[in-house]
Amino acid sequence: MTAAQGTRRTQWAAGSAVALALLFAGVATVATARGDTTDGKQPRAASTAVRAPATDSADAGFARDMAVHHQQAVEMSFIVRDRTQDEEVRRFAYDIANTQANQRGMLLGWLDLWELPKVAAAGQEPMAWMAAHGGRSGGGGHDMAGMDGMGDMTAGSGSGFTAHDGALMPGMATRTELDRLRKADGKQAEILYLQLMTDHHKGGVAMARGCAELCTVKTERRLAKGMVEAQQSELDAMAQMLAARGAEPR
């Protein structure tokens, strides 16, 4: 291993440490949002603290499903790190890995604070919360069909997507595609990674829009809206990187 390679590996390892630090910072932020304290002051009265959502709520469903979705993005980013020496793609993958590891920690931290399970109940399909909570209580009247085609993005029977080959939700890569990425090298790996991550982001954006519409915890809705904006920007960047390599999204 060359000195340059060693430096890059050290940077990625350092990035993992940063992600862990951000995870704890995220948990502290959530604690503040729930009415706990991180500055030595007395917590707010229980009557004014944010009420934990139910286990079958959109808030809990989004937190569980997006944590799984993000984990695969981190995995793909670490795979491409070892399959190319292109610094542009490696930096891009590093940013995605850091950002989504941090956000995943926040989502799992919320589930801990809400004292809810981190995995769905047996037999519950991924993204079922999007169909179950297709409209807000109180006559909001928002159905899935009116949410930018969200009805076509939910997993499960009759929804247009069926979990297969390890792809549990729309946009997720299959086991076969991940194996292809692990075996690819150089430009081939760069293109495949960018194509897979483009699909991944499209699925993630659809899910985040669902939470922005259906979730009731304000902090979580803000995170979801931030995901939409950031991943839309990254979709544009990936389209440009693909074009520079003579390719395009699938």
Backbone bond lengths (Angstrom), bond angles and torsions (degrees), N, CA, C in turn:
res aa  C-N    CA-C-N  psi(-1)  N-CA   C-N-CA  omega(-1)  CA-C   N-CA-C  phi
1 M - - - 1.466 - - 1.520 108.98 -
2 T 1.345 118.14 130.10 1.449 122.47 -179.06 1.517 110.12 -75.02
3 A 1.357 114.52 166.49 1.464 119.06 178.67 1.514 111.09 -62.34
4 A 1.361 115.68 -38.18 1.472 119.51 179.90 1.512 111.30 -64.35
5 Q 1.349 116.09 -42.04 1.458 119.48 178.39 1.513 111.04 -63.49
6 G 1.332 115.56 -40.34 1.456 119.45 179.05 1.509 111.74 -62.36
7 T 1.349 115.68 -38.96 1.462 119.90 178.31 1.513 111.31 -63.83
8 R 1.345 116.07 -43.52 1.448 119.58 180.00 1.522 111.46 -63.05
9 R 1.352 116.53 -42.73 1.461 119.31 178.82 1.522 110.91 -62.70
10 T 1.348 116.56 -37.99 1.459 120.21 177.89 1.519 110.75 -63.55
11 Q 1.363 115.67 -39.86 1.452 119.14 178.90 1.519 111.46 -62.61
12 W 1.343 117.03 -41.25 1.467 120.12 178.96 1.522 110.48 -66.38
13 A 1.333 116.77 -39.44 1.464 119.55 177.74 1.517 110.32 -63.96
14 A 1.338 115.79 -40.81 1.458 119.47 177.65 1.512 110.64 -63.49
15 G 1.333 115.87 -36.01 1.457 119.99 177.84 1.504 111.89 -61.03
16 S 1.332 117.17 -37.56 1.461 120.35 178.34 1.523 110.57 -63.29
17 A 1.333 115.72 -39.61 1.463 119.43 178.27 1.521 110.61 -64.53
18 V 1.342 116.06 -39.37 1.461 120.09 177.52 1.522 110.37 -61.95
19 A 1.346 116.29 -42.26 1.468 119.94 -179.89 1.515 111.00 -60.48
20 L 1.337 117.17 -39.48 1.460 120.30 178.85 1.523 110.79 -65.36
21 A 1.326 115.91 -40.41 1.457 119.37 179.07 1.525 110.54 -63.86
22 L 1.330 116.26 -41.17 1.455 120.39 178.74 1.518 111.41 -66.28
23 L 1.329 116.17 -32.70 1.465 120.76 177.67 1.523 109.71 -57.84
24 F 1.351 116.28 -49.41 1.454 119.37 -178.79 1.526 111.26 -66.22
25 A 1.337 116.10 -33.71 1.460 119.48 176.39 1.522 110.16 -64.62
26 G 1.339 115.93 -38.98 1.460 120.30 178.80 1.508 111.65 -63.98
27 V 1.329 116.51 -41.38 1.462 120.04 179.01 1.521 110.36 -62.53
28 A 1.332 116.15 -39.07 1.461 119.54 178.22 1.520 110.66 -63.39
29 T 1.343 116.09 -39.00 1.461 120.54 178.06 1.516 111.03 -62.84
30 V 1.341 115.82 -43.07 1.463 120.06 179.36 1.514 110.62 -64.71
31 A 1.336 117.00 -40.02 1.456 120.20 179.21 1.519 110.44 -59.68
32 T 1.343 116.26 -41.05 1.450 120.12 177.76 1.521 110.61 -63.13
33 A 1.347 116.21 -41.21 1.460 120.67 -179.35 1.517 111.56 -63.56
34 R 1.341 116.73 -28.38 1.468 120.40 -178.43 1.511 112.52 -85.95
35 G 1.358 116.79 -5.31 1.446 118.48 179.04 1.509 112.89 104.18
36 D 1.369 118.26 0.64 1.449 121.54 174.67 1.522 107.89 -77.16
37 T 1.316 117.66 179.48 1.456 120.43 -177.85 1.510 110.68 -128.10
38 T 1.336 115.40 145.46 1.468 120.57 175.04 1.524 110.66 -125.33
39 D 1.354 117.21 4.70 1.471 119.98 -175.99 1.515 113.12 -120.79
40 G 1.331 117.71 16.22 1.450 121.14 177.41 1.512 114.17 87.36
41 K 1.320 117.03 -7.64 1.463 119.79 179.31 1.519 110.64 -80.63
42 Q 1.320 115.23 163.92 1.459 119.39 179.44 1.521 109.50 -70.83
43 P 1.343 117.62 140.97 1.468 119.97 176.83 1.514 110.09 -67.22
44 R 1.325 114.59 157.60 1.449 118.89 177.00 1.522 111.10 -66.59
45 A 1.292 115.80 160.29 1.464 120.09 178.90 1.512 109.17 -62.07
46 A 1.328 115.09 149.23 1.465 120.17 -177.21 1.513 111.29 -57.31
47 S 1.339 117.00 -31.51 1.464 120.05 -177.09 1.519 112.19 -67.43
48 T 1.374 117.38 -21.74 1.462 119.57 -178.44 1.514 112.06 -104.76
49 A 1.332 118.66 -4.40 1.457 120.99 178.97 1.524 110.18 -74.08
50 V 1.333 115.23 154.55 1.452 119.59 179.33 1.524 109.92 -67.41
51 R 1.313 116.74 131.66 1.456 121.10 -179.71 1.523 109.55 -78.79
52 A 1.327 116.34 134.88 1.466 120.37 179.80 1.520 109.65 -65.67
53 P 1.335 117.58 135.87 1.469 120.13 179.11 1.522 111.48 -70.98
54 A 1.320 115.55 163.36 1.461 121.13 178.69 1.522 110.20 -74.83
55 T 1.328 116.00 159.53 1.461 120.35 -176.98 1.519 112.69 -65.57
56 D 1.346 117.50 -23.57 1.461 120.10 178.99 1.525 112.28 -101.73
57 S 1.331 116.33 17.16 1.460 120.76 -178.90 1.524 111.16 -78.93
58 A 1.327 116.06 164.61 1.463 121.03 174.47 1.528 110.20 -63.19
59 D 1.335 116.66 -35.84 1.464 120.48 -179.65 1.525 111.23 -60.39
60 A 1.335 116.41 -49.26 1.460 120.45 -179.09 1.521 110.92 -69.85
61 G 1.334 117.07 -40.72 1.458 120.17 179.86 1.510 112.28 -62.33
62 F 1.326 116.82 -43.09 1.463 120.43 178.13 1.520 110.70 -63.31
63 A 1.329 117.08 -44.28 1.458 120.62 -178.82 1.529 110.68 -59.77
64 R 1.323 117.48 -44.36 1.468 120.74 179.81 1.526 111.35 -65.87
65 D 1.331 115.93 -50.27 1.460 119.65 -173.46 1.525 112.38 -69.85
66 M 1.327 117.12 -40.99 1.461 118.53 -179.77 1.521 111.46 -69.84
67 A 1.320 117.83 -28.94 1.464 120.07 175.31 1.526 110.29 -62.68
68 V 1.336 116.92 -41.53 1.467 121.53 177.18 1.519 110.09 -67.21
69 H 1.317 116.76 -44.48 1.467 122.26 -179.60 1.529 109.89 -59.78
70 H 1.323 116.63 -46.79 1.464 121.64 -179.58 1.532 111.78 -63.43
71 Q 1.320 116.38 -38.37 1.456 119.19 -178.16 1.526 111.13 -58.16
72 Q 1.332 117.18 -38.94 1.460 118.71 179.20 1.523 111.53 -69.25
73 A 1.325 117.95 -35.18 1.467 120.48 177.12 1.521 110.27 -61.92
74 V 1.327 116.51 -41.61 1.467 120.50 177.16 1.524 110.02 -63.14
75 E 1.332 116.42 -43.62 1.471 120.88 179.69 1.527 111.24 -60.23
76 M 1.324 117.70 -47.26 1.463 120.71 -179.53 1.524 111.13 -62.90
77 S 1.325 116.61 -37.25 1.462 120.34 -179.44 1.522 111.37 -66.18
78 F 1.320 117.51 -37.96 1.457 119.67 177.09 1.524 112.00 -72.68
79 I 1.329 117.04 -29.84 1.461 119.55 176.66 1.525 109.87 -64.79
80 V 1.343 117.14 -49.52 1.463 119.48 -176.00 1.523 111.09 -67.18
81 R 1.313 117.67 -26.96 1.467 119.84 176.21 1.520 111.37 -53.95
82 D 1.333 116.27 -37.88 1.461 120.86 -176.76 1.526 113.22 -92.53
83 R 1.331 117.48 -1.53 1.469 119.72 -176.33 1.526 113.18 -110.42
84 T 1.341 117.85 -2.44 1.465 120.69 178.30 1.518 109.70 -147.57
85 Q 1.330 114.52 155.83 1.456 120.58 174.60 1.533 110.77 -108.21
86 D 1.324 117.43 5.73 1.455 121.78 -179.66 1.527 109.86 -69.07
87 E 1.320 116.40 117.86 1.460 120.33 -173.04 1.532 112.24 -69.42
88 E 1.324 117.84 -31.74 1.459 120.11 179.35 1.523 110.80 -63.16
89 V 1.327 116.74 -48.31 1.459 120.69 179.99 1.522 110.58 -68.00
90 R 1.316 117.38 -39.25 1.470 120.33 -179.67 1.528 110.94 -64.54
91 R 1.340 117.33 -40.97 1.468 119.80 177.63 1.529 110.74 -65.07
92 F 1.328 115.76 -42.30 1.463 120.23 179.46 1.529 110.38 -62.07
93 A 1.326 116.26 -45.70 1.462 120.65 179.36 1.531 111.00 -63.76
94 Y 1.329 116.17 -38.05 1.467 120.73 178.34 1.524 110.30 -61.01
95 D 1.339 116.73 -43.81 1.463 120.50 -179.98 1.532 111.39 -63.31
96 I 1.328 116.05 -42.33 1.467 119.58 179.40 1.528 110.22 -64.73
97 A 1.330 116.36 -45.34 1.465 119.75 -179.48 1.525 111.15 -59.80
98 N 1.341 116.79 -45.00 1.465 120.48 -179.24 1.524 111.69 -65.26
99 T 1.336 116.08 -47.93 1.460 120.81 -176.77 1.524 111.47 -63.70
100 Q 1.327 116.18 -47.15 1.464 118.32 -173.95 1.529 111.82 -77.67
101 A 1.329 118.38 -27.30 1.467 119.31 172.75 1.521 110.05 -66.05
102 N 1.330 116.00 -40.05 1.462 120.57 177.64 1.522 111.24 -63.45
103 Q 1.343 116.13 -48.13 1.465 119.73 -179.26 1.526 111.15 -64.59
104 R 1.318 116.44 -37.96 1.473 119.60 177.88 1.526 110.29 -60.88
105 G 1.324 116.47 -41.59 1.459 119.96 177.36 1.520 112.04 -61.08
106 M 1.318 116.70 -38.70 1.460 120.01 178.05 1.526 111.27 -65.56
107 L 1.341 115.93 -43.25 1.473 119.57 -179.52 1.524 111.34 -62.77
108 L 1.324 116.43 -45.14 1.467 119.61 178.63 1.522 110.74 -68.51
109 G 1.338 116.56 -33.02 1.464 119.97 176.47 1.517 111.84 -63.43
110 W 1.328 116.39 -39.18 1.468 119.16 176.14 1.524 111.05 -61.11
111 L 1.316 116.55 -45.52 1.465 119.50 -179.54 1.526 110.64 -60.03
112 D 1.332 116.10 -39.11 1.470 119.55 176.48 1.523 110.50 -62.20
113 L 1.329 116.38 -47.79 1.456 120.31 -177.57 1.522 111.79 -65.54
114 W 1.319 115.82 -31.65 1.464 119.84 177.41 1.528 112.29 -82.24
115 E 1.339 115.78 -5.32 1.471 122.51 -178.22 1.524 110.98 57.38
116 L 1.342 114.65 45.23 1.459 122.33 178.82 1.524 110.14 -115.73
117 P 1.331 118.01 151.00 1.472 120.34 179.55 1.525 111.38 -64.57
118 K 1.330 115.17 147.80 1.460 120.84 -179.26 1.523 112.27 -85.51
119 V 1.321 117.30 -8.89 1.466 121.17 177.83 1.520 108.15 -122.14
120 A 1.323 114.96 149.69 1.463 120.09 -178.96 1.520 110.49 -69.34
121 A 1.306 115.81 156.89 1.461 120.81 177.86 1.521 110.16 -63.94
122 A 1.316 115.78 153.08 1.466 120.92 -179.51 1.525 109.86 -56.03
123 G 1.326 114.71 131.65 1.450 119.89 178.30 1.519 114.50 87.99
124 Q 1.336 117.34 -8.30 1.461 119.66 179.44 1.524 109.73 -85.94
125 E 1.325 116.56 124.10 1.452 121.11 -176.75 1.524 111.29 -75.95
126 P 1.327 117.18 147.92 1.466 119.67 174.34 1.523 110.43 -57.46
127 M 1.321 116.00 143.11 1.461 123.99 177.31 1.522 113.93 65.54
128 A 1.332 117.03 15.25 1.467 119.60 176.43 1.523 110.63 -61.34
129 W 1.337 116.87 -26.97 1.465 120.82 -179.33 1.526 111.93 -61.34
130 M 1.319 117.66 -27.37 1.459 120.37 -177.89 1.520 111.35 -70.51
131 A 1.320 115.49 -36.80 1.468 119.55 177.83 1.524 111.01 -79.09
132 A 1.344 115.82 -40.01 1.467 120.31 -176.71 1.520 111.94 -66.84
133 H 1.352 116.15 -29.54 1.467 120.00 -177.12 1.519 110.20 -116.19
134 G 1.330 114.84 45.34 1.459 119.84 -176.75 1.515 114.34 -66.69
135 G 1.314 117.88 -10.64 1.462 120.29 176.86 1.505 109.66 -146.92
136 R 1.310 116.98 147.22 1.453 120.73 178.73 1.522 110.47 -74.26
137 S 1.327 115.04 152.17 1.460 119.07 175.47 1.524 108.89 -67.66
138 G 1.295 114.89 154.97 1.458 117.73 179.07 1.511 113.11 91.17
139 G 1.341 116.55 15.28 1.454 118.46 173.92 1.501 114.83 82.63
140 G 1.347 117.41 25.32 1.451 120.07 179.71 1.510 111.74 -60.36
141 G 1.329 116.94 -36.50 1.443 120.33 173.15 1.512 115.42 74.11
142 H 1.339 119.79 17.14 1.460 121.46 179.27 1.518 108.60 -89.29
143 D 1.319 117.75 114.53 1.454 118.14 176.78 1.527 109.38 -104.15
144 M 1.326 115.87 167.47 1.454 120.83 -173.41 1.517 111.81 -64.62
145 A 1.309 117.27 -31.70 1.455 119.56 -177.25 1.521 111.52 -65.01
146 G 1.327 116.65 -24.17 1.448 119.34 -177.87 1.509 113.94 -93.04
147 M 1.311 118.50 2.64 1.448 122.27 -175.88 1.521 110.81 -103.56
148 D 1.342 116.07 67.03 1.463 121.49 176.51 1.514 112.50 52.56
149 G 1.324 117.08 42.82 1.456 119.87 177.19 1.512 114.76 74.56
150 M 1.330 116.58 21.23 1.448 119.58 -175.68 1.516 112.04 -63.35
151 G 1.314 117.58 -27.77 1.458 119.55 -179.41 1.509 111.78 -60.86
152 D 1.320 117.93 -26.71 1.461 121.42 179.83 1.522 112.43 -85.74
153 M 1.339 117.01 -8.16 1.457 120.37 -174.75 1.517 113.12 -102.52
154 T 1.307 118.96 -5.70 1.452 120.31 -178.30 1.516 110.48 -82.53
155 A 1.319 116.19 148.12 1.457 120.71 179.58 1.517 109.42 -80.70
156 G 1.326 115.38 159.66 1.452 119.22 174.69 1.510 111.88 114.37
157 S 1.320 115.95 172.77 1.458 121.83 -176.55 1.506 111.46 -65.42
158 G 1.350 115.49 139.91 1.447 121.40 177.05 1.511 114.76 73.08
159 S 1.326 119.33 7.30 1.460 121.99 -175.31 1.513 113.11 -102.76
160 G 1.323 118.16 -7.79 1.450 120.38 -177.38 1.506 113.03 95.29
161 F 1.321 119.08 -7.03 1.464 122.11 177.53 1.526 109.05 -137.89
162 T 1.331 115.45 134.80 1.460 121.39 176.50 1.518 108.67 -126.66
163 A 1.319 117.03 128.43 1.461 120.53 178.46 1.524 109.89 -56.33
164 H 1.337 116.43 136.44 1.459 120.12 -177.46 1.523 110.51 -158.82
165 D 1.309 116.94 144.80 1.467 123.49 173.20 1.525 112.43 47.64
166 G 1.320 115.91 40.43 1.462 120.35 177.42 1.511 115.11 87.14
167 A 1.335 118.03 -10.17 1.464 121.35 176.72 1.522 107.93 -85.92
168 L 1.325 117.12 103.43 1.461 121.56 -173.01 1.517 113.07 -86.52
169 M 1.328 116.18 -23.71 1.459 120.79 -175.88 1.515 109.96 -140.12
170 P 1.335 117.54 161.73 1.460 120.35 178.50 1.522 111.83 -55.09
171 G 1.327 115.19 136.96 1.454 120.75 178.60 1.511 114.35 92.21
172 M 1.321 117.72 -21.90 1.462 119.52 -177.90 1.526 110.65 -71.67
173 A 1.324 115.35 142.84 1.461 120.55 177.25 1.524 109.59 -74.99
174 T 1.325 116.23 150.62 1.460 120.94 176.10 1.524 109.63 -83.46
175 R 1.327 115.74 167.25 1.472 119.50 175.29 1.521 110.56 -59.22
176 T 1.327 116.72 -39.33 1.459 121.30 179.85 1.525 110.65 -61.54
177 E 1.320 116.87 -42.83 1.471 120.47 179.66 1.523 111.38 -67.84
178 L 1.320 117.67 -38.41 1.462 120.35 176.96 1.524 110.79 -64.39
179 D 1.328 117.22 -38.57 1.466 120.56 176.81 1.528 110.82 -63.30
180 R 1.326 116.18 -40.07 1.468 120.11 176.87 1.523 110.75 -61.61
181 L 1.324 116.95 -41.61 1.463 120.68 179.62 1.523 110.90 -64.85
182 R 1.324 117.05 -39.35 1.471 120.42 179.46 1.530 112.25 -65.14
183 K 1.328 117.23 -25.98 1.462 121.39 -176.96 1.529 112.70 -96.08
184 A 1.333 116.92 -13.86 1.465 120.36 -178.11 1.527 110.32 -77.25
185 D 1.322 115.33 160.44 1.462 121.01 179.27 1.519 110.17 -137.65
186 G 1.346 115.04 152.36 1.448 121.02 171.55 1.514 114.22 55.05
187 K 1.338 115.27 -133.40 1.469 121.35 -176.33 1.518 111.65 -59.21
188 Q 1.330 117.77 -37.24 1.462 120.98 178.94 1.527 110.40 -61.03
189 A 1.332 116.67 -42.72 1.464 120.71 178.69 1.523 111.14 -66.62
190 E 1.325 116.68 -39.92 1.460 121.00 179.95 1.532 110.65 -60.93
191 I 1.339 115.70 -48.16 1.464 119.90 -178.37 1.528 111.02 -64.00
192 L 1.334 116.97 -45.65 1.455 119.64 -178.45 1.523 110.79 -63.92
193 Y 1.320 116.77 -41.86 1.463 120.30 178.10 1.525 110.90 -60.18
194 L 1.319 117.14 -47.46 1.459 121.11 -178.43 1.529 111.59 -64.47
195 Q 1.325 116.63 -36.82 1.465 119.94 177.32 1.528 111.38 -68.82
196 L 1.322 116.36 -44.91 1.466 119.71 179.12 1.523 111.15 -65.18
197 M 1.341 116.59 -40.02 1.457 119.34 -178.98 1.525 111.05 -71.81
198 T 1.317 117.55 -29.83 1.461 120.19 174.80 1.526 109.84 -62.33
199 D 1.336 116.65 -48.18 1.471 120.32 176.88 1.523 110.46 -59.92
200 H 1.325 115.26 -41.93 1.464 121.43 -178.15 1.527 110.68 -61.37
201 H 1.330 116.24 -45.97 1.462 120.32 179.95 1.523 111.41 -64.42
202 K 1.323 117.76 -38.87 1.464 119.85 179.43 1.525 110.83 -61.15
203 G 1.322 116.32 -42.89 1.457 119.62 176.16 1.513 111.93 -65.13
204 G 1.344 116.32 -40.59 1.456 120.61 179.26 1.516 112.54 -65.10
205 V 1.332 116.71 -41.06 1.459 120.64 178.66 1.522 110.71 -61.62
206 A 1.334 117.13 -43.09 1.464 120.53 179.09 1.529 110.78 -61.00
207 M 1.333 116.64 -42.44 1.457 119.83 -179.81 1.529 111.09 -68.17
208 A 1.332 116.80 -41.39 1.465 120.24 179.79 1.519 111.34 -64.78
209 R 1.319 116.83 -36.71 1.466 119.54 174.90 1.530 110.79 -62.52
210 G 1.326 115.19 -36.27 1.454 118.98 177.34 1.511 111.72 -61.41
211 C 1.343 116.80 -43.42 1.467 119.83 178.81 1.519 110.78 -67.99
212 A 1.330 117.09 -40.27 1.463 119.98 179.13 1.522 110.99 -58.90
213 E 1.324 116.46 -28.24 1.462 121.44 179.88 1.525 112.25 -89.97
214 L 1.325 117.31 -36.75 1.466 120.67 -167.63 1.524 115.26 -108.63
215 C 1.335 118.04 -25.51 1.464 119.61 -177.16 1.531 110.22 -69.01
216 T 1.329 115.82 152.27 1.464 120.82 -177.02 1.522 112.81 -107.76
217 V 1.350 118.22 -19.12 1.460 121.55 178.99 1.530 108.47 -81.05
218 K 1.316 116.38 118.45 1.471 120.56 -173.34 1.527 112.63 -59.22
219 T 1.331 117.01 -40.47 1.459 120.03 -179.25 1.519 110.82 -62.95
220 E 1.314 116.88 -38.95 1.458 120.63 179.82 1.526 110.70 -70.43
221 R 1.320 116.67 -38.92 1.466 119.35 177.09 1.526 110.86 -62.44
222 R 1.323 116.69 -39.84 1.464 119.64 178.61 1.521 110.66 -63.40
223 L 1.335 116.52 -41.55 1.465 119.72 177.84 1.518 109.95 -61.88
224 A 1.330 117.15 -44.08 1.466 120.82 -179.04 1.524 110.81 -61.35
225 K 1.320 117.33 -43.38 1.467 120.51 179.07 1.530 110.27 -64.00
226 G 1.329 116.49 -38.14 1.465 119.58 177.04 1.517 112.12 -64.69
227 M 1.346 116.14 -36.54 1.465 120.22 176.84 1.522 110.49 -62.15
228 V 1.325 116.54 -43.55 1.467 120.19 -179.25 1.525 109.95 -59.26
229 E 1.323 116.88 -49.16 1.463 120.70 -177.26 1.528 111.59 -63.55
230 A 1.337 116.64 -46.17 1.460 120.27 -177.13 1.522 111.67 -66.50
231 Q 1.330 116.78 -43.74 1.462 119.11 -176.68 1.526 112.02 -73.21
232 Q 1.327 117.88 -29.07 1.457 119.81 173.45 1.523 109.80 -63.67
233 S 1.327 116.15 -41.91 1.462 120.22 177.58 1.526 111.22 -63.40
234 E 1.332 116.20 -40.50 1.468 119.87 179.46 1.531 111.50 -69.45
235 L 1.322 117.67 -30.51 1.464 120.34 175.12 1.521 110.52 -62.15
236 D 1.320 116.75 -41.43 1.465 120.35 177.20 1.524 110.84 -63.66
237 A 1.332 116.30 -42.41 1.464 120.19 -179.93 1.529 111.23 -64.30
238 M 1.335 116.69 -40.15 1.465 119.92 179.94 1.525 111.52 -67.71
239 A 1.327 117.40 -35.45 1.466 120.21 177.27 1.524 110.00 -62.34
240 Q 1.325 116.18 -39.07 1.463 120.40 178.62 1.526 111.47 -68.85
241 M 1.321 117.30 -40.44 1.468 120.14 179.10 1.520 111.11 -67.26
242 L 1.310 116.88 -37.11 1.462 119.97 177.13 1.531 110.35 -65.67
243 A 1.319 116.71 -43.95 1.465 120.09 179.28 1.521 111.07 -60.76
244 A 1.308 116.78 -38.44 1.466 120.71 179.02 1.517 111.66 -65.40
245 R 1.329 117.30 -19.83 1.472 122.16 179.29 1.527 111.69 -105.03
246 G 1.325 115.30 14.80 1.460 120.19 177.95 1.520 114.41 70.07
247 A 1.319 115.99 28.05 1.463 120.70 -179.07 1.511 110.18 -132.33
248 E 1.311 117.26 -179.79 1.458 122.44 179.16 1.516 108.92 -152.14
249 P 1.338 117.92 165.73 1.469 120.24 177.49 1.518 109.89 -57.66
250 R 1.332 115.89 154.39 1.463 120.55 -177.79 1.517 111.02 -72.02
